Amino acid sequence: MEMVVHSGDLSFSTRNFKVVQNWTYLLFDEFFGQGDMEQAQGFDISFLCDRKTVKIPKTQPGFINFVVMPLFKSLSKVLPQMSPLVDNCGKTVTHWSTHEETED
């Protein structure tokens, strides 16, 4: 059951790319806000929280392939109706791999 709850936290990665992109950038707004506060207080900036160095599209294929995809593959063995979500993850990795960051 814990895996099912955790999959809900990561389920945005299984949606269509526009939804994935919107959620990902919202999440990184939060990460970057944390990094800004850490920097302002003289702390080292946490992993993935430095807006000056992190390229969001570059972070996503690895995250999906090594965190999200294995979780949903495992769940789909028990809940076969989740298999399309695994396919969507693969498509999302492809989108991120070719995505160019813009100001929009």
DSSP file (Angstrom, degrees, kcal/mol; ACC not computed):
  #  RESIDUE AA STRUCTURE BP1 BP2  ACC     N-H-->O    O-->H-N    N-H-->O    O-->H-N    TCO  KAPPA ALPHA  PHI   PSI    X-CA   Y-CA   Z-CA
    1    1 A M     >        0   0    0      0, 0.0     4,-2.3     0, 0.0     5,-0.2   0.000 360.0 360.0 360.0 -34.7    0.0    0.0    0.0
    2    2 A E  H  >  +     0   0    0      1,-0.2     4,-2.7     2,-0.2     5,-0.2   0.894 360.0  53.0 -61.4 -37.8    2.9    2.4    0.7
    3    3 A M  H  > S+     0   0    0      2,-0.2     4,-2.5     1,-0.2    -1,-0.2   0.891 107.5  51.2 -63.7 -38.8    4.0    1.9   -2.9
    4    4 A V  H  > S+     0   0    0      2,-0.2     4,-1.3     1,-0.2    -2,-0.2   0.925 111.6  46.6 -65.4 -43.8    0.6    2.9   -4.2
    5    5 A V  H  X S+     0   0    0     -4,-2.3     4,-1.1     1,-0.2     3,-0.5   0.933 113.2  49.3 -62.8 -45.2    0.5    6.0   -2.1
    6    6 A H  H  X S+     0   0    0     -4,-2.7     4,-1.2     1,-0.2     3,-0.4   0.877 104.9  58.5 -62.2 -37.2    4.0    6.9   -3.2
    7    7 A S  H  X S+     0   0    0     -4,-2.5     4,-0.7     1,-0.2    -1,-0.2   0.838  99.1  59.4 -63.2 -30.6    3.0    6.3   -6.8
    8    8 A G  H >< S+     0   0    0     -4,-1.3     3,-0.5    -3,-0.5     4,-0.3   0.885 102.6  52.6 -62.4 -37.4    0.4    9.0   -6.4
    9    9 A D  H 3< S+     0   0    0     -4,-1.1     3,-0.3    -3,-0.4    -1,-0.2   0.816 118.7  35.8 -65.4 -30.4    3.1   11.5   -5.5
   10   10 A L  H >< S+     0   0    0     -4,-1.2     3,-1.9     1,-0.2    -1,-0.2   0.386  86.1 103.5-103.5   2.2    5.0   10.6   -8.7
   11   11 A S  G X<  +     0   0    0     -4,-0.7     3,-2.3    -3,-0.5     4,-0.3   0.713  62.6  76.3 -65.1 -20.6    2.0   10.1  -11.0
   12   12 A F  G >  S+     0   0    0      1,-0.3     3,-1.4    -4,-0.3    -1,-0.3   0.829  86.7  64.5 -58.5 -27.8    2.4   13.4  -12.7
   13   13 A S  G <  S+     0   0    0     -3,-1.9    -1,-0.3     1,-0.3    79,-0.2   0.591  97.5  55.8 -70.5  -9.1    5.3   11.8  -14.6
   14   14 A T  G <  S+     0   0    0     -3,-2.3    -1,-0.3    -4,-0.2    -2,-0.2   0.396  92.3  90.5-101.8   1.3    2.8    9.4  -16.2
   15   15 A R  S <  S-     0   0    0     -3,-1.4    77,-0.1    -4,-0.3    -3,-0.0  -0.151  93.8 -64.4 -87.6-176.9    0.5   12.1  -17.7
   16   16 A N    >>  -     0   0    0      1,-0.1     4,-2.3     4,-0.1     3,-0.6  -0.333  57.5-104.5 -67.3 158.3    0.7   13.7  -21.1
   17   17 A F  H 3> S+     0   0    0      1,-0.3     4,-3.2     2,-0.2     5,-0.2   0.826 117.2  57.3 -61.2 -36.0    3.8   15.8  -21.6
   18   18 A K  H 3> S+     0   0    0      2,-0.2     4,-2.3     1,-0.2    -1,-0.3   0.917 111.0  44.3 -61.4 -42.0    2.2   19.2  -21.2
   19   19 A V  H <> S+     0   0    0     -3,-0.6     4,-2.6     2,-0.2     5,-0.3   0.930 114.3  50.0 -65.7 -45.5    0.9   18.2  -17.7
   20   20 A V  H  X S+     0   0    0     -4,-2.3     4,-2.7     1,-0.2    -2,-0.2   0.933 111.7  48.6 -57.4 -47.6    4.3   16.7  -16.8
   21   21 A Q  H  X S+     0   0    0     -4,-3.2     4,-2.4     2,-0.2     5,-0.2   0.928 111.5  48.6 -61.4 -47.0    6.1   19.8  -18.0
   22   22 A N  H  X S+     0   0    0     -4,-2.3     4,-1.9    -5,-0.2    -1,-0.2   0.935 114.8  44.6 -60.5 -47.5    3.8   22.1  -16.0
   23   23 A W  H  X S+     0   0    0     -4,-2.6     4,-2.5     1,-0.2    -1,-0.2   0.896 112.0  53.1 -64.5 -40.5    4.1   20.1  -12.8
   24   24 A T  H  X S+     0   0    0     -4,-2.7     4,-2.4    -5,-0.3    -1,-0.2   0.928 109.9  46.7 -62.8 -45.1    7.9   19.7  -13.2
   25   25 A Y  H  X S+     0   0    0     -4,-2.4     4,-1.7     2,-0.2    -1,-0.2   0.860 111.4  52.1 -67.9 -33.7    8.5   23.4  -13.5
   26   26 A L  H  X S+     0   0    0     -4,-1.9     4,-1.4    -5,-0.2    -1,-0.2   0.915 110.0  49.5 -63.8 -42.3    6.2   24.1  -10.5
   27   27 A L  H  X S+     0   0    0     -4,-2.5     4,-2.2     1,-0.2    -2,-0.2   0.912 110.5  49.4 -62.3 -43.5    8.2   21.6   -8.5
   28   28 A F  H  X S+     0   0    0     -4,-2.4     4,-3.2     1,-0.2     5,-0.2   0.797 102.1  61.8 -70.9 -26.8   11.5   23.3   -9.5
   29   29 A D  H  X S+     0   0    0     -4,-1.7     4,-1.9     2,-0.2    -1,-0.2   0.921 108.0  45.2 -58.2 -41.6   10.1   26.7   -8.6
   30   30 A E  H  X S+     0   0    0     -4,-1.4     4,-2.0     2,-0.2    -2,-0.2   0.928 113.4  48.9 -66.2 -46.2    9.9   25.3   -5.1
   31   31 A F  H  X S+     0   0    0     -4,-2.2     4,-2.4     1,-0.2    -2,-0.2   0.936 112.5  47.9 -58.4 -47.3   13.4   23.7   -5.3
   32   32 A F  H  X S+     0   0    0     -4,-3.2     4,-2.5     1,-0.2    19,-0.2   0.857 107.7  55.5 -66.3 -35.0   14.9   27.0   -6.6
   33   33 A G  H  X S+     0   0    0     -4,-1.9     4,-2.0    -5,-0.2    -1,-0.2   0.905 108.6  48.8 -61.2 -40.7   13.2   29.0   -3.8
   34   34 A Q  H  X S+     0   0    0     -4,-2.0     4,-2.6     1,-0.2    -2,-0.2   0.930 110.8  50.3 -63.1 -45.2   14.8   26.7   -1.3
   35   35 A G  H  X S+     0   0    0     -4,-2.4     4,-2.5    14,-0.2    -2,-0.2   0.882 108.3  52.6 -61.6 -38.7   18.2   27.2   -3.0
   36   36 A D  H  X S+     0   0    0     -4,-2.5     4,-2.4     2,-0.2    -1,-0.2   0.910 111.1  47.0 -62.7 -42.2   17.7   31.0   -3.0
   37   37 A M  H  X S+     0   0    0     -4,-2.0     4,-1.5     2,-0.2    -2,-0.2   0.904 111.8  50.6 -66.7 -40.9   17.0   30.9    0.8
   38   38 A E  H  <>S+     0   0    0     -4,-2.6     5,-2.8     1,-0.2     4,-0.2   0.928 112.3  46.8 -62.0 -44.4   20.0   28.6    1.4
   39   39 A Q  H ><5S+     0   0    0     -4,-2.5     3,-1.5     1,-0.2    -2,-0.2   0.915 109.5  53.5 -64.2 -43.0   22.3   30.9   -0.5
   40   40 A A  H 3<5S+     0   0    0     -4,-2.4    -1,-0.2     1,-0.3    -2,-0.2   0.798 110.2  48.5 -62.4 -28.8   21.0   34.0    1.2
   41   41 A Q  T 3<5S-     0   0    0     -4,-1.5    -1,-0.3    -3,-0.2    -2,-0.2   0.367 120.4-108.3 -94.0   4.4   21.7   32.4    4.6
   42   42 A G  T < 5S+     0   0    0     -3,-1.5    -3,-0.2     1,-0.3     2,-0.2   0.623  74.3 133.8  82.5  13.2   25.2   31.4    3.6
   43   43 A F      < -     0   0    0     -5,-2.8    -1,-0.3    -6,-0.2     2,-0.1  -0.530  65.9 -94.2 -89.9 160.5   24.6   27.6    3.3
   44   44 A D        -     0   0    0     -2,-0.2     2,-0.4     1,-0.1    -1,-0.1  -0.485  48.7-108.1 -64.9 144.8   25.6   25.4    0.5
   45   45 A I        -     0   0    0     -2,-0.1     5,-0.1     1,-0.1     3,-0.1  -0.651  36.8-116.8 -81.3 131.0   22.8   25.0   -2.0
   46   46 A S    >   -     0   0    0     -2,-0.4     3,-2.1     1,-0.2     4,-0.2  -0.155  43.8 -73.0 -64.3 158.5   21.1   21.6   -2.0
   47   47 A F  T 3  S+     0   0    0      1,-0.3    -1,-0.2     2,-0.1   -12,-0.0  -0.261 119.0   6.3 -52.2 132.9   21.2   19.2   -4.9
   48   48 A L  T 3  S+     0   0    0     -3,-0.1    -1,-0.3     1,-0.1   -13,-0.1   0.542 106.6  98.3  68.6  11.5   18.9   20.3   -7.7
   49   49 A C    <   +     0   0    0     -3,-2.1     2,-0.9   -15,-0.1   -14,-0.2   0.345  49.2  99.6-110.5   6.2   18.1   23.7   -6.0
   50   50 A D    >>  -     0   0    0     -4,-0.2     4,-2.5     1,-0.2     3,-1.3  -0.815  51.3-166.9 -98.9 105.2   20.6   26.0   -7.8
   51   51 A R  T 34 S+     0   0    0     -2,-0.9    -1,-0.2     1,-0.3   -19,-0.1   0.707  85.1  60.2 -63.7 -19.3   18.7   27.9  -10.4
   52   52 A K  T 34 S+     0   0    0      1,-0.1    -1,-0.3    -3,-0.1    -2,-0.0   0.744 119.0  22.8 -80.6 -23.2   22.0   29.1  -12.0
   53   53 A T  T <4 S+     0   0    0     -3,-1.3     2,-0.4     2,-0.0    -2,-0.2   0.680  96.7  95.0-117.8 -23.6   23.3   25.6  -12.8
   54   54 A V     <  -     0   0    0     -4,-2.5     2,-0.7     1,-0.0     0, 0.0  -0.584  51.1-162.1 -79.6 127.8   20.3   23.2  -13.0
   55   55 A K    >>  -     0   0    0     -2,-0.4     3,-1.2     1,-0.2     4,-0.9  -0.922  11.2-153.7-105.6 104.0   18.9   22.5  -16.5
   56   56 A I  H >> S+     0   0    0     -2,-0.7     3,-1.3     1,-0.3     4,-1.0   0.862  88.5  53.2 -52.2 -49.9   15.5   21.0  -15.7
   57   57 A P  H 34 S+     0   0    0      0, 0.0     3,-0.3     0, 0.0    -1,-0.3   0.832 106.0  56.0 -58.2 -29.5   15.1   19.0  -18.9
   58   58 A K  H <4 S+     0   0    0     -3,-1.2     4,-0.4     1,-0.2    -2,-0.2   0.765 104.9  53.1 -72.4 -24.3   18.4   17.3  -18.3
   59   59 A T  H <X S+     0   0    0     -3,-1.3     4,-1.5    -4,-0.9    -1,-0.2   0.746  97.5  66.7 -81.3 -23.1   17.3   16.1  -14.8
   60   60 A Q  H  X S+     0   0    0     -4,-1.0     4,-2.8    -3,-0.3     5,-0.3   0.879  88.4  56.4 -78.6 -41.1   14.1   14.4  -15.8
   61   61 A P  H  > S+     0   0    0      0, 0.0     4,-2.8     0, 0.0     5,-0.2   0.929 112.4  44.8 -57.0 -43.6   15.1   11.3  -18.0
   62   62 A G  H  > S+     0   0    0     -4,-0.4     4,-2.4     2,-0.2     5,-0.3   0.920 113.2  50.4 -65.0 -43.6   17.3   10.0  -15.2
   63   63 A F  H  X>S+     0   0    0     -4,-1.5     4,-1.9     2,-0.2     5,-1.5   0.929 115.4  42.6 -60.0 -45.7   14.7   10.6  -12.5
   64   64 A I  I  <>S+     0   0    0     -4,-2.8     5,-3.6     3,-0.2    -2,-0.2   0.936 116.8  46.8 -67.4 -46.0   12.0    8.9  -14.5
   65   65 A N  I  <5S+     0   0    0     -4,-2.8    -2,-0.2    -5,-0.3    -1,-0.2   0.833 123.6  31.7 -66.4 -32.6   14.1    6.0  -15.6
   66   66 A F  I  <5S+     0   0    0     -4,-2.4    -1,-0.2    -5,-0.2    -2,-0.2   0.615 135.1  17.2-105.5 -13.8   15.6    5.3  -12.2
   67   67 A V  I  X5S+     0   0    0     -4,-1.9     4,-1.2    -5,-0.3    -3,-0.2   0.702 127.5  34.2-119.0 -58.7   12.8    6.3   -9.8
   68   68 A V  I  ><S+     0   0    0     -5,-1.5     4,-2.4     2,-0.2     5,-0.3   0.953 115.6  50.2 -71.8 -51.5    9.4    6.6  -11.5
   69   69 A M  H  ><S+     0   0    0     -5,-3.6     4,-2.7     1,-0.2     5,-0.2   0.914 110.1  48.9 -58.9 -48.4    9.6    3.8  -14.1
   70   70 A P  H  > S+     0   0    0      0, 0.0     4,-2.2     0, 0.0    -1,-0.2   0.893 111.7  51.3 -60.7 -36.6   10.7    1.0  -11.8
   71   71 A L  H  X S+     0   0    0     -4,-1.2     4,-2.3     1,-0.2    -2,-0.2   0.950 114.0  41.9 -63.1 -48.9    8.0    1.9   -9.3
   72   72 A F  H  X S+     0   0    0     -4,-2.4     4,-2.1     2,-0.2    -1,-0.2   0.821 111.9  55.1 -72.0 -30.1    5.3    1.8  -11.9
   73   73 A K  H  X S+     0   0    0     -4,-2.7     4,-0.8    -5,-0.3    -1,-0.2   0.924 110.4  46.7 -64.8 -43.1    6.7   -1.3  -13.6
   74   74 A S  H >X S+     0   0    0     -4,-2.2     4,-0.8    -5,-0.2     3,-0.8   0.928 113.5  47.9 -63.6 -44.8    6.5   -3.1  -10.2
   75   75 A L  H >X S+     0   0    0     -4,-2.3     4,-3.4     1,-0.2     3,-0.7   0.868 104.8  59.6 -64.5 -35.6    3.0   -1.9   -9.5
   76   76 A S  H 3< S+     0   0    0     -4,-2.1    -1,-0.2     1,-0.3     7,-0.2   0.714  96.1  62.8 -69.9 -17.7    1.8   -2.9  -13.0
   77   77 A K  H << S+     0   0    0     -4,-0.8    -1,-0.3    -3,-0.8    -2,-0.2   0.852 116.6  30.0 -69.6 -33.6    2.8   -6.5  -12.2
   78   78 A V  H << S+     0   0    0     -4,-0.8    -2,-0.2    -3,-0.7    -1,-0.1   0.800 133.6  33.9 -91.5 -35.5    0.2   -6.5   -9.4
   79   79 A L    ><  -     0   0    0     -4,-3.4     3,-2.6    -5,-0.2    -1,-0.2  -0.769  69.5-175.6-122.0  82.7   -2.2   -4.0  -11.1
   80   80 A P  G >  S+     0   0    0      0, 0.0     3,-2.0     0, 0.0    -1,-0.1   0.733  77.0  73.2 -56.0 -24.4   -1.9   -4.7  -14.9
   81   81 A Q  G 3  S+     0   0    0      1,-0.3     4,-0.1     2,-0.1    -5,-0.1   0.617  87.5  65.3 -67.1  -8.8   -4.2   -1.8  -15.6
   82   82 A M  G X> S+     0   0    0     -3,-2.6     3,-1.3     1,-0.2     4,-1.0   0.498  72.3  97.2 -87.4  -4.8   -1.3    0.5  -14.7
   83   83 A S  H X> S+     0   0    0     -3,-2.0     4,-1.6     1,-0.3     3,-0.7   0.857  74.7  59.8 -55.3 -39.8    0.7   -0.7  -17.7
   84   84 A P  H 3> S+     0   0    0      0, 0.0     4,-2.2     0, 0.0    -1,-0.3   0.818  98.9  59.9 -60.2 -26.3   -0.2    2.2  -19.9
   85   85 A L  H <> S+     0   0    0     -3,-1.3     4,-1.9     2,-0.2    -2,-0.2   0.861 101.5  52.6 -68.6 -33.9    1.3    4.5  -17.3
   86   86 A V  H <X S+     0   0    0     -4,-1.0     4,-1.8    -3,-0.7    -1,-0.2   0.915 108.9  50.4 -64.5 -42.5    4.7    2.8  -17.8
   87   87 A D  H  X S+     0   0    0     -4,-1.6     4,-1.9     1,-0.2    -2,-0.2   0.906 108.1  52.8 -61.1 -41.9    4.3    3.4  -21.5
   88   88 A N  H  X S+     0   0    0     -4,-2.2     4,-2.4     1,-0.2    -1,-0.2   0.874 104.5  56.1 -62.8 -36.9    3.6    7.1  -20.8
   89   89 A C  H  X S+     0   0    0     -4,-1.9     4,-2.3     1,-0.2    -1,-0.2   0.918 105.9  51.2 -59.9 -43.0    6.7    7.3  -18.7
   90   90 A G  H  X S+     0   0    0     -4,-1.8     4,-1.8     1,-0.2    -1,-0.2   0.906 110.2  48.6 -61.0 -42.0    8.8    6.1  -21.7
   91   91 A K  H  X S+     0   0    0     -4,-1.9     4,-2.4     1,-0.2    -1,-0.2   0.886 109.5  53.2 -64.7 -38.2    7.2    8.8  -23.9
   92   92 A T  H  X S+     0   0    0     -4,-2.4     4,-2.8     2,-0.2     5,-0.2   0.894 105.4  53.4 -65.4 -39.7    7.9   11.4  -21.3
   93   93 A V  H  X S+     0   0    0     -4,-2.3     4,-2.2     1,-0.2    -1,-0.2   0.923 109.4  49.7 -59.5 -43.5   11.6   10.4  -21.2
   94   94 A T  H  X S+     0   0    0     -4,-1.8     4,-1.0     2,-0.2    -2,-0.2   0.925 110.7  49.5 -61.6 -45.1   11.7   10.9  -25.0
   95   95 A H  H >X S+     0   0    0     -4,-2.4     3,-0.8     1,-0.2     4,-0.8   0.940 112.6  46.6 -59.2 -48.1   10.1   14.3  -24.8
   96   96 A W  H >< S+     0   0    0     -4,-2.8     3,-0.6     1,-0.2    -1,-0.2   0.866 106.1  60.1 -63.8 -34.7   12.5   15.5  -22.1
   97   97 A S  H 3< S+     0   0    0     -4,-2.2    -1,-0.2     1,-0.2    -2,-0.2   0.762 116.8  31.4 -65.4 -24.3   15.4   14.1  -24.0
   98   98 A T  H << S+     0   0    0     -4,-1.0    -1,-0.2    -3,-0.8     2,-0.2   0.385  93.8 118.2-112.0   1.1   14.6   16.4  -27.0
   99   99 A H    <<  -     0   0    0     -4,-0.8     2,-0.5    -3,-0.6    -3,-0.0  -0.488  49.6-153.2 -76.2 135.2   13.1   19.3  -25.0
  100  100 A E        -     0   0    0     -2,-0.2     2,-0.2   -43,-0.0    -2,-0.0  -0.927  18.8-123.9-106.8 130.4   14.7   22.7  -25.2
  101  101 A E        +     0   0    0     -2,-0.5     2,-0.2     2,-0.0   -46,-0.0  -0.521  35.9 174.8 -72.4 136.3   14.3   25.1  -22.3
  102  102 A T        -     0   0    0     -2,-0.2    -1,-0.0     1,-0.0     0, 0.0  -0.764  47.4-101.1-129.5 178.0   12.9   28.5  -23.2
  103  103 A E              0   0    0     -2,-0.2    -2,-0.0     1,-0.2    -1,-0.0   0.674 360.0 360.0 -74.4 -16.6   11.7   31.5  -21.2
  104  104 A D              0   0    0      0, 0.0    -1,-0.2     0, 0.0    -3,-0.0   0.478 360.0 360.0 -73.9 360.0    8.1   30.4  -21.6
